[in-house]
Amino acid sequence: MFTIRLLEYEAKEVFAEFDLPLVNRLVITRGENVEDKLTQFNFPAIVKSQIAIGSRKKAGLIKIVQTREEGISLCKDYFTRKVGTYEVEAILIESLAEIKHEYYCSIALDTSGRQFVLIASAEGGIDIEEVAATRPEAIIKENISLTEGLKEETARSVAERLGFTGDLVDSASDLFLKLWKITTAKEAQLVEINPLVLTPSGLFAVDGKMILDDNAVFRQTTIQELQKKKLTDLEKTALQFGFSFVELDGQVGILANGAGLTMALLDVLAQHGLAGMNFLDVGGGADRDRVYEALKLIFTMKPKAVLINIYGGITRCDVVADAILHTLNEFPDAPPMVIRLTGTKETEGVKILNDAGIDAYKDMMAAVEKLKGVIG
């Protein structure tokens, strides 16, 4: 499963579709003429780089500029920025809001409770997890029935508990109801505004976040378009072959079967000072071609070493061993491999590799110790 995280400007395009209150804004995408675009905007303004990382402000990727000339210079600088493997895709420029107070609100999927929750706080603009940990009484949570949806009386109650009065109760409750409409219409896992700001002109969403689930891709054209744009080449390859795959920032390529086993393996590596370069669950019943394609994908990442961890159930260890040999014949310059095979046909699988001069381990910790020696 791949979740699709919208950039702020993309989330606000959805917000605009549902008439949520937004300040004046302008989007410049990579390749567009910055000078021409900025002739359409009044300054001072806030310039926000659109890049898939957290804490953009701390990274200097969100700044206030006083003049058009400052804006042009900053936009050109942002388009040269790269954080890890991420580049600035677009820049969002917005009018400055005269902020009287900041709030938080979202509708989020509670997977453990199998329901959605309306979450709100009068302490917006900061990490909501920090507020929840240090001042849980400052967080309002209301469960939403999947059959009845978010009721108007619930939305109004939350607005009043946030301290709104008069017309602002109507504005806030209407906004909460629109968040629910977005959640259901776009099949979102999260729709968040942080902060929702109170100005002399009313409430405005000055930041926005949305997370969509590609399980709904066959119904959602929005997800289809974003999926094409946002998935990396590696993610597109993984999607093509049905692998569960996530790129990480370590040095060890990971191939395992089963999401739980793969996550446990990443934890074990971290405990031993190593880090995975990826999460790749090849799935149950993997045949030779599937293992080959998984290893081929990992090799393109150029890891220092590859750790294969197979617990044979439906997947047969002898089939995996045969696939490994086939792949190594195709890629003679492959990075070093450390292999752990246990379960169905493990004796046959280990023998296939041993006969080819390749060590295979039945114990996971023995494989990890070997890997530490390989990495150095």
Secondary structure, 3 states (H helix, E strand, C coil): CCEEEECHHHHHHHHHHCCCCCCCEEEEECCCCHHHHHCCCCCCEEEEEECCCCCCCCCCCEEEECCHHHHHHHHHHHCCCEECCEECCEEEEEECCCCCEEEEEEEEEECCCCEEEEEEECCCCCCHHHHHHHCHHHEEEEEEECCCECCHHHHHHHHHHCCCCCHHHHHHHHHHHHHHHHHHHHCEEEEEEEEEEEECCEEEECCCEEEEEHHHCCCCHHHHHHHHHHCCHHHHHHHHHCCEEEECCCCEEEEECCHHHHHHHHHHHHHCCCCECEEEECCCCCCHHHHHHHHHHHHCCCCCEEEEEEEECCCCHHHHHHHHHHHHHHCCCCCCEEEEEEECCHHHHHHHHHHCCCCCECCHHHHHHHHHHHHC
